[in-house]
């Protein structure tokens, strides 16, 4: 597939998204449609569309690439996915009923009711920081692929590639917001799911393997080990660490994250929202297992045809997250390349468009109070929302440029490591709010607790081997971060009952 062909396909793809945006938002581009899709979304569309948002380009490229990484990752990521599934069920049974009972637009309004204004602003700020960084990392992963295989050919600078990508996302989300995204993400998820199964088919065809033969080849390869029970202390891939990390990272990064919860809150009622979450969980687990299967097949294919893992152009180190695009664009025929491209673009932009909408919603509701009666009908509120949307697009652009200048490790590992530090305080805030009912925190001190907790967590991570007899942390580090925040809140609290401050 030539750079020109790839470019034309991307142009056509975005043309379709812009057309959908126009049709969906031409009758209603107000704030209610943008923030909550008028709370009238169909649960099955939300469930299917959430797959695209949850997977992202990280899953599409990095997860298959990690299967054959030098550290012996194999299918260890599936342990984490099983933890994710448990976390999704907890969200459906515990957090969603709370959010619906309080009729929230921004989920951080709960913290205002329970802990106070400073705590509320702190929680919203943590989300804005965490989601901006996480989404920028995800978009970065795909932009470097497009840069390497398309825009370098035309001499377009990396910064311009990022700017064009964000401008296109802004163009189809700024009017309809969530109402548009529920439709576009459904389409994009279709491309992602189709891409996974068709990629498996085309690779198997190239290897002359039928479905059963491919299953046996993966099963008998050096890439298919799922469960790691050896050396709990020193092995970061140990089953218990991965399951616990998966549960709590999911609760924090999904259940306490405005992005995915905003989609759930667009359903008519709690029953439909829970059906959405349970359906989404089942599809999520199955799709991730197939992504790992793609990874094993890619390495089997690479070994058979003598294909090396691409190296970073600057550091010269192997980049496992470039193996999938390398094989798809340079070693398979046109149709498999097309399938890969559609899946990659869909996975990434389904995540980024959703994130920009959620960031805009959180800022408009949590800091500008657009959900309050006195502000909801102001004539300039929609124009203000446009400005906020542009602002977050530009902020994400800056983060990607900075990350590109310093990145020296696997993107998938980096995202979850950062999440352990940034989302941990949210876990502590909500745990305190839910489980400690008759104590009031010193609200003005809460921001300092939420800054201190990640710092202490980082020190523990760096010195865990020396402090805990060789123990190595992985994704379960978020539990430690949340616990430190929780204990800090307990230390600055006293007996009493918080009086709700919100007025509608």
Phi, psi and omega in degrees: 000125183279157176305322180296318180297315179300316181298316180295322179294321178295319178299315179297318181301312181289332174300320178295317179297319179295323178295316178300315180302316181297315182293322183286321189262356186294332180269336183207107176237027180284179184292325179297319177294319182292314187282320190223010182053034181058020181050045184224022183281147177282130187299324183289328174291319179297315182299314181291317181294329180295336178301314179298320180293319184285329185282303179067174178295337178298311178297318186296323184250308188290321182297311174299321181295324182291339183305320182250021181295161186298336181283359179075041185293320181051230181263021184302333181299335181292332174300316178298320180296320177297322174297320176304315183299317177297319178298320179298320180294319177298319178300315182296325185267337185247306187279317182301316177301323178296313182295321180288323179298325181268357178054053186274145167265311170256129183292344182282351175298334177300320181295325177297315179297319189272322187242333179128173187293315181297320178296319180299311180295326178295314180299315180296321179295321177299317178298312182302317179293312185295313183290325177297314180294311182299315181290325176297319177300316183295315179293323178305319183301319181280325180298322180293330175292312178298322180296315185291321188257352181230296194284334173298326180298324181264004178072024179278129180296153180304317182300323180290324177299316178297314182298317179297317180300312181292325179296321179294319178296316178301319186299325182259002179245341193291336180270303187274339179055232185298325180300320177288317187296324179302323178282311182295324179291330175297316177296316183292324176296322176302316179295321181296308182297316178299320182297320180299308184291321180290325177298316177301316180299313185291322178293316178299321178297319179293331180267002183058044180242135170279180183299313182291320179296322179295318178299315180294322180296317178292315181301320184268001180278179177272015187244359195256007180291127183260309190259131181241109182251356186279139169056073180303322184291309189260352184261113181289345180265010182302143184309312183297317180297318182291318179296311180297317178299317179299318180298307189280329173296321179294314179302318182284312188277346177243302184293332180250020183243126183300331186301291183289328178292330178299323177292317179299322182284356176275351177286160186294323185206175185295326180299314179291324179296320179289321174301318177302313184292319180293318178297314178303318182299314180298314180295320182301315182295314182296315182297320179295325177295321177291326175298319177295323175298320175302317180301313179298317180295324177298317181288325175297317179296314181298319179294321182293322185255013175065038180265125179274153173295127181302150180253152175296133185293338182263308185272338182079006180277151178298137177243094183297333181285358175257358182294316181300306178297328179299313181290317184296315185276331190243352184230347177255170182281181188300313185297312176301323178296318179297316180299315179299314183299314180298317179296317181296310181297317180297316182298320184284312185285337173294328178282316186288319180296321178295319180296316179298322177294317181292320178297317179296317179299311182300315181294317182294323182275313188280332183246333179255353175063035184289349177273351180281147186303321184289344181250342189298325186256015178296138186298333183263008186295321179293319178297320177298319178298320177302316182296318178297319180298317177297318181300316180288328175298316180291322178298318178296323176302313181297318181297318180296318179297318179295314181298321179299330183279341185239350187297131176216023181212174182300132181296319182297321177291321181297318182299312183287333175292315177298320180299325179299328180274318187276324181273343181306312178300326176298319178300318179292319180298311181290324177298316178297315180298323184278325190250347178245096193273329190243043175222144179250130178275157171284092193307319184292342181270344185305317179303324181290323176299319182287342173273322182291322184301310178298327179295315178294322179298318179298317179297319177296319180298315183291334186242015186297321181299319181285322185281328188238036173064039177092005182294134179245124179280151168228228185293342178291356177302332180297331178294317179299315180299313179297321181294319178299316177298315180302312180294324177296318178295321178297321181292331182256022182247164176219167182295140179155179179233125180291134176264130182301139183255347184286142177229128180242000000 
